[in-house]
Protein backbone atom coordinates (compact mmCIF):
# COMPACT_ATOMS: atom_id res chain seq x y z
CA UNK A 1 0.00 0.00 0.00
CA UNK A 2 1.36 3.41 -0.97
CA UNK A 3 1.65 6.08 1.73
CA UNK A 4 -0.69 8.95 0.82
CA UNK A 5 -0.27 11.19 3.86
CA UNK A 6 0.97 14.72 3.21
CA UNK A 7 2.62 15.04 6.62
CA UNK A 8 4.30 12.49 8.89
CA UNK A 9 2.42 11.29 11.93
CA UNK A 10 3.69 10.64 15.42
CA UNK A 11 2.31 8.11 17.86
CA UNK A 12 1.06 10.33 20.68
CA UNK A 13 -1.31 9.58 23.52
CA UNK A 14 -3.15 12.67 24.72
CA UNK A 15 -6.62 13.17 26.15
CA UNK A 16 -9.12 14.92 23.88
CA UNK A 17 -12.71 16.08 24.14
CA UNK A 18 -14.83 15.66 21.00
CA UNK A 19 -17.91 17.89 20.84
CA UNK A 20 -20.94 17.97 18.57
CA UNK A 21 -24.45 19.40 19.00
CA UNK A 22 -26.03 15.97 18.42
CA UNK A 23 -24.09 13.83 20.92
CA UNK A 24 -22.60 16.44 23.27
CA UNK A 25 -19.08 15.79 24.57
CA UNK A 26 -17.12 12.54 24.48
CA UNK A 27 -13.63 12.07 25.89
CA UNK A 28 -11.07 9.97 24.07
CA UNK A 29 -7.36 9.56 23.57
CA UNK A 30 -5.21 10.22 20.51
CA UNK A 31 -3.32 7.35 18.95
CA UNK A 32 -1.35 9.49 16.53
CA UNK A 33 -1.14 13.12 15.48
CA UNK A 34 0.17 14.83 12.37
CA UNK A 35 0.33 18.42 11.23
CA UNK A 36 -3.05 18.04 9.53
CA UNK A 37 -4.98 15.44 11.51
CA UNK A 38 -5.42 13.09 14.41
CA UNK A 39 -6.56 9.50 15.05
CA UNK A 40 -8.76 9.28 18.16
CA UNK A 41 -9.94 6.28 20.12
CA UNK A 42 -13.12 6.95 22.11
CA UNK A 43 -15.30 4.22 23.57
CA UNK A 44 -18.54 6.21 23.54
CA UNK A 45 -18.14 8.11 20.28
CA UNK A 46 -21.00 7.33 17.89
CA UNK A 47 -20.14 6.26 14.36
CA UNK A 48 -19.64 9.44 12.35
CA UNK A 49 -20.21 9.74 8.62
CA UNK A 50 -17.26 10.92 6.55
CA UNK A 51 -17.38 14.71 6.43
CA UNK A 52 -19.10 15.15 9.82
CA UNK A 53 -17.76 18.25 11.57
CA UNK A 54 -16.81 18.20 15.26
CA UNK A 55 -14.83 20.30 17.70
CA UNK A 56 -11.65 18.82 19.22
CA UNK A 57 -10.07 20.11 22.39
CA UNK A 58 -6.68 18.74 23.48
CA UNK A 59 -7.12 18.50 27.24
CA UNK A 60 -3.43 17.90 28.07
CA UNK A 61 -2.23 20.78 25.91
CA UNK A 62 -0.31 23.78 27.18
CA UNK A 63 -3.21 25.77 25.70
CA UNK A 64 -6.33 23.59 26.27
CA UNK A 65 -8.70 26.46 25.46
CA UNK A 66 -7.81 26.11 21.75
CA UNK A 67 -10.69 24.37 20.01
CA UNK A 68 -9.97 22.75 16.69
CA UNK A 69 -12.68 22.43 14.06
CA UNK A 70 -12.24 19.02 12.45
CA UNK A 71 -14.02 16.70 10.08
CA UNK A 72 -14.25 12.92 10.17
CA UNK A 73 -12.33 11.37 7.29
CA UNK A 74 -12.23 7.69 8.21
CA UNK A 75 -13.41 5.11 10.76
CA UNK A 76 -11.22 2.11 11.55
CA UNK A 77 -11.23 -0.59 14.22
CA UNK A 78 -8.64 1.53 16.05
CA UNK A 79 -10.63 4.76 16.06
CA UNK A 80 -11.83 7.76 14.11
CA UNK A 81 -9.50 9.84 11.93
CA UNK A 82 -10.12 13.58 11.84
CA UNK A 83 -8.69 16.22 9.51
CA UNK A 84 -7.99 19.50 11.31
CA UNK A 85 -9.73 22.35 9.47
CA UNK A 86 -8.95 25.44 11.58
CA UNK A 87 -9.06 26.49 15.22
CA UNK A 88 -10.90 28.90 17.49
CA UNK A 89 -9.36 31.03 20.20
CA UNK A 90 -10.63 34.13 21.97
CA UNK A 91 -13.93 34.05 20.09
CA UNK A 92 -12.32 34.12 16.63
CA UNK A 93 -11.48 31.48 14.01
CA UNK A 94 -7.92 31.17 12.76
CA UNK A 95 -6.22 29.13 10.05
CA UNK A 96 -3.86 26.29 10.88
CA UNK A 97 -1.20 28.15 8.90
CA UNK A 98 -1.50 31.02 11.38
CA UNK A 99 -0.96 28.59 14.26
CA UNK A 100 2.08 27.06 12.52
CA UNK A 101 3.54 30.54 12.00
CA UNK A 102 3.01 31.48 15.66
CA UNK A 103 4.58 28.20 16.78
CA UNK A 104 7.62 28.77 14.51
CA UNK A 105 8.12 32.26 15.99
CA UNK A 106 7.84 30.82 19.51
CA UNK A 107 10.41 28.10 18.77
CA UNK A 108 12.83 30.69 17.31
CA UNK A 109 12.38 32.94 20.34
CA UNK A 110 12.78 30.02 22.75
CA UNK A 111 16.05 28.93 21.08
CA UNK A 112 17.52 32.41 21.55
CA UNK A 113 16.83 32.09 25.29
C-alpha positions as CSV (number, residue, x, y, z in Angstrom):
1,X,0.0,0.0,0.0
2,X,1.4,3.4,-1.0
3,X,1.7,6.1,1.7
4,X,-0.7,9.0,0.8
5,X,-0.3,11.2,3.9
6,X,1.0,14.7,3.2
7,X,2.6,15.0,6.6
8,X,4.3,12.5,8.9
9,X,2.4,11.3,11.9
10,X,3.7,10.6,15.4
11,X,2.3,8.1,17.9
12,X,1.1,10.3,20.7
13,X,-1.3,9.6,23.5
14,X,-3.2,12.7,24.7
15,X,-6.6,13.2,26.1
16,X,-9.1,14.9,23.9
17,X,-12.7,16.1,24.1
18,X,-14.8,15.7,21.0
19,X,-17.9,17.9,20.8
20,X,-20.9,18.0,18.6
21,X,-24.4,19.4,19.0
22,X,-26.0,16.0,18.4
23,X,-24.1,13.8,20.9
24,X,-22.6,16.4,23.3
25,X,-19.1,15.8,24.6
26,X,-17.1,12.5,24.5
27,X,-13.6,12.1,25.9
28,X,-11.1,10.0,24.1
29,X,-7.4,9.6,23.6
30,X,-5.2,10.2,20.5
31,X,-3.3,7.3,18.9
32,X,-1.4,9.5,16.5
33,X,-1.1,13.1,15.5
34,X,0.2,14.8,12.4
35,X,0.3,18.4,11.2
36,X,-3.0,18.0,9.5
37,X,-5.0,15.4,11.5
38,X,-5.4,13.1,14.4
39,X,-6.6,9.5,15.1
40,X,-8.8,9.3,18.2
41,X,-9.9,6.3,20.1
42,X,-13.1,7.0,22.1
43,X,-15.3,4.2,23.6
44,X,-18.5,6.2,23.5
45,X,-18.1,8.1,20.3
46,X,-21.0,7.3,17.9
47,X,-20.1,6.3,14.4
48,X,-19.6,9.4,12.3
49,X,-20.2,9.7,8.6
50,X,-17.3,10.9,6.5
51,X,-17.4,14.7,6.4
52,X,-19.1,15.1,9.8
53,X,-17.8,18.2,11.6
54,X,-16.8,18.2,15.3
55,X,-14.8,20.3,17.7
56,X,-11.7,18.8,19.2
57,X,-10.1,20.1,22.4
58,X,-6.7,18.7,23.5
59,X,-7.1,18.5,27.2
60,X,-3.4,17.9,28.1
61,X,-2.2,20.8,25.9
62,X,-0.3,23.8,27.2
63,X,-3.2,25.8,25.7
64,X,-6.3,23.6,26.3
65,X,-8.7,26.5,25.5
66,X,-7.8,26.1,21.8
67,X,-10.7,24.4,20.0
68,X,-10.0,22.8,16.7
69,X,-12.7,22.4,14.1
70,X,-12.2,19.0,12.5
71,X,-14.0,16.7,10.1
72,X,-14.2,12.9,10.2
73,X,-12.3,11.4,7.3
74,X,-12.2,7.7,8.2
75,X,-13.4,5.1,10.8
76,X,-11.2,2.1,11.6
77,X,-11.2,-0.6,14.2
78,X,-8.6,1.5,16.1
79,X,-10.6,4.8,16.1
80,X,-11.8,7.8,14.1
81,X,-9.5,9.8,11.9
82,X,-10.1,13.6,11.8
83,X,-8.7,16.2,9.5
84,X,-8.0,19.5,11.3
85,X,-9.7,22.3,9.5
86,X,-9.0,25.4,11.6
87,X,-9.1,26.5,15.2
88,X,-10.9,28.9,17.5
89,X,-9.4,31.0,20.2
90,X,-10.6,34.1,22.0
91,X,-13.9,34.1,20.1
92,X,-12.3,34.1,16.6
93,X,-11.5,31.5,14.0
94,X,-7.9,31.2,12.8
95,X,-6.2,29.1,10.1
96,X,-3.9,26.3,10.9
97,X,-1.2,28.2,8.9
98,X,-1.5,31.0,11.4
99,X,-1.0,28.6,14.3
100,X,2.1,27.1,12.5
101,X,3.5,30.5,12.0
102,X,3.0,31.5,15.7
103,X,4.6,28.2,16.8
104,X,7.6,28.8,14.5
105,X,8.1,32.3,16.0
106,X,7.8,30.8,19.5
107,X,10.4,28.1,18.8
108,X,12.8,30.7,17.3
109,X,12.4,32.9,20.3
110,X,12.8,30.0,22.8
111,X,16.0,28.9,21.1
112,X,17.5,32.4,21.5
113,X,16.8,32.1,25.3
